[in-house]
């Protein structure tokens, strides 16, 4: 599977998915269904954006994503 796999292309696809979620139109639903749709869109965006921000490495067939989840990444820890 690693042959021909470009990890940066995968990261770029996740960035595109995050952008698409932001632009997603709200369907004609109301009440509880509307709230659930919005909550799912927020989770989708967060998941896609986290992967899109990852540093990626492919070494000897092992894909490694490094994701900094610290509140202030400038503090170094």
SEZA-782806 format. One line per field, with one value per residue: residue number from 0; residue in one letter; x, y, z of N, C-alpha, C in turn. Coordinates in Angstrom, 1 decimal. Layout:
SEZA-782806
nr = (NUM/...)
rest = (A/...)
n_x = (X/...)
n_y = (Y/...)
n_z = (Z/...)
ca_x = (X/...)
ca_y = (Y/...)
ca_z = (Z/...)
c_x = (X/...)
c_y = (Y/...)
c_z = (Z/...)
This chain:
SEZA-782806
nr = (0/1/2/3/4/5/6/7/8/9/10/11/12/13/14/15/16/17/18/19/20/21/22/23/24/25/26/27/28/29/30/31/32/33/34/35/36/37/38/39/40/41/42/43/44/45/46/47/48/49/50/51/52/53/54/55/56/57/58/59/60/61/62/63/64/65/66/67/68/69/70/71/72/73/74/75/76)
rest = (X/X/X/X/X/X/X/X/X/X/X/X/X/X/X/X/X/X/X/X/X/X/X/X/X/X/X/X/X/X/X/X/X/X/X/X/X/X/X/X/X/X/X/X/X/X/X/X/X/X/X/X/X/X/X/X/X/X/X/X/X/X/X/X/X/X/X/X/X/X/X/X/X/X/X/X/X)
n_x = (0.8/2.0/3.5/3.6/2.0/1.3/1.8/1.5/-0.4/-2.6/-3.0/-3.6/-6.1/-7.6/-7.6/-9.1/-11.5/-12.1/-12.5/-14.7/-16.7/-17.1/-18.3/-20.6/-24.0/-26.9/-29.3/-32.9/-34.1/-35.5/-35.5/-34.7/-33.4/-32.0/-30.2/-28.7/-27.5/-25.9/-24.2/-22.9/-21.6/-19.8/-18.2/-17.2/-15.7/-13.8/-12.4/-11.4/-9.9/-7.9/-6.4/-5.6/-3.8/-1.6/1.7/3.4/4.9/6.4/7.8/9.6/7.2/5.6/3.2/3.2/1.6/1.9/0.5/-0.1/-1.7/-1.6/-2.6/-1.3/0.9/3.2/4.6/6.1/5.5)
n_y = (-1.2/1.2/1.8/4.3/5.9/9.0/10.8/13.6/14.3/13.0/14.5/17.0/16.3/15.9/18.6/19.8/18.5/19.5/22.2/21.9/21.0/23.4/24.9/23.6/23.3/23.9/21.6/21.5/21.2/21.1/22.0/19.4/17.7/19.6/20.7/18.3/17.9/20.2/19.8/17.4/18.4/20.2/18.4/16.8/18.8/19.5/17.0/16.6/18.9/18.6/16.4/17.6/19.5/18.0/16.9/14.8/11.6/9.1/6.2/3.4/2.1/2.7/4.8/7.9/10.2/13.3/15.2/18.2/18.8/20.6/23.5/26.0/26.1/27.5/27.6/25.5/23.3)
n_z = (0.0/0.6/-1.6/-4.0/-2.4/-1.2/1.5/2.0/0.1/1.2/3.6/2.4/1.3/3.6/4.5/2.5/3.0/5.5/4.8/3.1/4.9/6.4/4.4/4.0/3.2/5.2/5.7/5.0/7.7/11.0/14.5/16.7/14.9/13.3/15.2/15.8/13.3/13.0/15.2/14.4/12.1/13.2/14.7/12.6/11.2/13.1/13.4/10.7/10.5/12.5/11.5/9.1/10.1/10.9/11.2/8.9/8.3/6.4/6.8/5.9/5.3/7.4/8.5/10.1/12.0/13.5/15.9/17.4/20.3/22.3/24.2/23.9/21.5/21.2/23.5/24.0/25.6)
ca_x = (0.0/2.9/4.0/2.8/1.2/1.9/1.1/1.1/-1.7/-3.7/-3.2/-4.3/-7.5/-8.3/-7.8/-10.2/-12.7/-12.5/-13.1/-16.0/-17.6/-17.4/-19.2/-21.8/-25.3/-27.8/-30.5/-34.2/-34.6/-35.6/-35.6/-33.7/-32.6/-31.1/-29.2/-27.8/-26.8/-24.9/-23.2/-22.1/-20.7/-18.7/-17.3/-16.5/-14.7/-12.7/-11.6/-10.7/-8.9/-6.8/-5.6/-5.0/-2.7/-0.6/3.0/3.3/6.1/6.2/9.2/9.6/5.8/4.9/2.7/3.2/1.0/2.2/-0.5/0.1/-3.0/-1.4/-3.4/-0.4/2.0/4.4/5.2/7.1/5.2)
ca_y = (0.0/2.4/2.2/5.3/6.7/10.3/11.3/15.0/14.4/12.7/15.7/18.0/15.9/16.3/20.0/20.0/18.0/20.5/23.4/21.5/21.0/24.8/25.4/22.7/24.0/23.4/21.1/22.1/20.5/22.0/21.4/18.5/17.3/20.7/20.7/17.2/18.1/21.2/19.2/16.5/19.2/20.7/17.2/16.5/19.9/19.3/15.8/16.8/20.0/18.0/15.6/18.5/20.2/17.0/16.6/13.5/10.9/7.7/5.6/2.0/1.6/3.1/6.2/8.5/11.5/14.0/16.2/18.9/19.2/21.5/24.7/27.0/25.3/28.3/27.5/24.3/22.3)
ca_z = (0.0/0.7/-3.0/-4.7/-1.5/-0.9/2.7/2.0/-0.6/2.2/4.5/1.6/1.2/4.9/4.6/1.6/3.6/6.5/4.1/2.6/6.0/6.7/3.4/3.8/3.4/6.2/5.0/5.4/8.9/12.1/15.8/17.2/13.7/13.0/16.2/15.6/12.1/13.3/16.1/13.6/11.2/14.1/15.0/11.3/10.9/14.1/13.0/9.5/10.7/13.3/10.6/8.2/10.7/11.3/10.5/8.5/7.8/5.9/7.0/5.8/5.3/8.6/8.4/11.4/12.1/14.7/16.1/18.6/20.9/23.4/24.0/23.4/21.0/21.2/24.8/24.0/26.5)
c_x = (0.9/3.4/3.0/1.9/2.0/1.2/0.7/-0.2/-2.9/-4.0/-3.9/-5.8/-8.2/-8.5/-9.0/-11.5/-13.1/-13.1/-14.5/-17.1/-18.0/-18.4/-20.5/-23.1/-26.1/-29.0/-31.8/-34.7/-34.7/-35.5/-34.4/-32.8/-31.6/-29.9/-28.2/-27.0/-25.6/-23.8/-22.3/-21.1/-19.5/-17.7/-16.5/-15.4/-13.5/-11.8/-10.8/-9.6/-7.7/-5.9/-4.9/-3.8/-1.5/0.7/3.0/4.7/5.7/7.6/9.0/8.2/5.0/4.5/2.6/2.6/1.3/1.3/-0.3/-1.2/-2.8/-2.1/-2.5/0.8/3.3/5.2/6.2/6.7/4.2)
c_y = (1.3/2.8/3.2/6.2/7.9/10.9/12.7/15.2/14.0/13.8/16.7/17.6/16.2/17.7/20.4/19.6/19.0/21.7/23.1/21.5/22.4/25.4/24.7/23.5/23.2/22.9/21.7/21.2/21.5/21.2/20.6/18.0/18.3/20.7/19.6/17.3/19.1/20.6/18.2/17.3/19.7/19.6/16.9/17.5/19.7/18.1/16.0/17.8/19.5/17.3/16.6/19.3/19.3/17.2/15.1/12.9/9.5/7.1/4.1/1.4/1.9/4.6/6.8/9.9/12.1/15.2/16.9/19.4/20.1/22.9/25.8/26.4/26.1/28.2/26.4/23.3/22.8)
c_z = (0.0/-0.7/-3.6/-3.7/-1.1/0.4/2.7/1.2/0.3/3.1/3.7/1.4/2.4/5.0/3.7/2.3/4.7/5.9/3.6/3.7/6.4/5.7/3.2/4.1/4.4/5.5/5.7/6.5/10.0/13.4/16.2/16.0/13.3/13.9/16.1/14.4/12.3/14.2/15.3/12.7/12.0/14.4/13.7/11.0/11.8/13.7/11.8/9.7/11.5/12.4/9.6/8.7/11.1/10.5/10.1/8.0/7.4/5.9/6.9/5.9/6.5/8.5/9.8/11.3/13.5/14.8/17.4/19.2/22.1/23.1/23.4/22.8/20.9/22.5/24.9/25.0/27.5)
